[in-house]
């Protein structure tokens, strides 16, 4: 995983959020909204190693986006 990742996860109270370098953005009503917002923020970072990672309830992580390409699933 890149050191410049945007982590999407369920928010502590309700909904979804993403975090990047200690900054939390959200809550969002759905996981899809949080992913879309994280991808937009990562795309604006201009970091060639930026990626969006989703963490599920079982703490499993999946990279869903990398700068310049979609992740293969």
C-alpha positions as CSV (number, residue, x, y, z in Angstrom):
1,X,0.0,0.0,0.0
2,X,1.2,3.5,-0.9
3,X,2.2,5.9,1.9
4,X,-0.2,8.3,0.2
5,X,-3.4,6.5,0.6
6,X,-7.0,7.7,1.2
7,X,-8.7,5.2,3.5
8,X,-12.4,4.7,3.2
9,X,-14.1,3.1,6.2
10,X,-17.3,3.0,8.2
11,X,-17.6,6.0,10.5
12,X,-17.5,5.5,14.2
13,X,-21.1,6.6,14.8
14,X,-22.8,6.2,11.4
15,X,-22.2,6.4,7.7
16,X,-18.9,6.3,5.9
17,X,-15.8,8.6,5.9
18,X,-12.4,8.7,4.4
19,X,-9.1,9.8,6.0
20,X,-5.8,11.1,4.5
21,X,-2.8,11.9,6.6
22,X,-4.9,12.3,9.7
23,X,-7.6,14.4,8.2
24,X,-11.1,12.9,8.3
25,X,-13.7,13.8,5.7
26,X,-17.4,12.8,6.1
27,X,-19.7,11.4,7.1
28,X,-21.2,10.2,3.9
29,X,-24.5,8.4,3.6
30,X,-23.1,5.5,1.6
31,X,-19.8,3.7,1.0
32,X,-20.1,4.6,-2.7
33,X,-20.3,8.3,-1.9
34,X,-17.3,8.1,0.3
35,X,-15.3,6.2,-2.4
36,X,-16.2,8.8,-5.1
37,X,-15.2,11.7,-2.8
38,X,-11.9,10.0,-1.8
39,X,-11.1,9.3,-5.5
40,X,-11.8,13.0,-6.4
41,X,-9.5,14.1,-3.5
42,X,-6.8,11.6,-4.5
43,X,-7.0,12.7,-8.1
44,X,-6.4,16.3,-7.1
45,X,-3.4,15.4,-5.0
46,X,-1.1,15.1,-8.1
47,X,0.8,12.4,-6.3
48,X,1.6,9.6,-8.8
49,X,1.4,7.0,-5.9
50,X,-1.9,8.1,-4.5
51,X,-4.5,5.3,-4.0
52,X,-7.9,4.8,-2.5
53,X,-8.2,1.8,-0.1
54,X,-11.5,0.5,1.4
55,X,-11.5,-1.1,4.7
56,X,-14.5,-3.4,5.4
57,X,-16.0,-4.4,8.8
58,X,-13.6,-7.4,9.0
59,X,-10.7,-5.0,8.7
60,X,-9.8,-6.4,5.2
61,X,-8.4,-3.8,2.9
62,X,-8.9,-3.5,-0.9
63,X,-7.3,-1.0,-3.2
64,X,-10.1,0.4,-5.4
65,X,-8.3,3.2,-7.3
66,X,-4.7,4.2,-8.1
67,X,-3.6,7.4,-9.7
68,X,-3.8,6.9,-13.5
69,X,-5.7,3.6,-13.5
70,X,-8.6,1.7,-11.9
71,X,-7.7,-1.2,-9.6
72,X,-8.3,-4.7,-11.0
73,X,-10.8,-6.7,-9.0
